[in-house]
Amino acid sequence: EYRALKEMKRPLASSSMMAQIQKEISVMRYLRHKNIVILYEVIDDPQEKKLFLALQYVEKGPIITYRTADKSLSQPIDPVAMLYYARQMAAG
């Protein structure tokens, strides 16, 4: 079974955006439905500026491409970087 790794810029811990992300993650951990992507794991190192979500792989990709707060488009992770993260996840 494949997994997808979503990379997000980590907002400041004190920001309302971080509170919203934490709330959504806590809800996603318990949702199990055929039409909802499964959240398997959250990789969060407070010293890094990124947050990673290990999700169920959806073969046809994202439904939409969206603009982030800094007006950049969402992008997939580079395959070389993905290999590094996958090794880290497998190592525990």
Protein Blocks (a to p, Z undefined) as FASTA:
>chain_A
ZZdddddddddfkbmklmmmmmmmmmmmmgccfkbccdfbdcddfkbcbdcddddddfkl
pfbdcddfkopacddddfklmmmmmmmmmnZZ
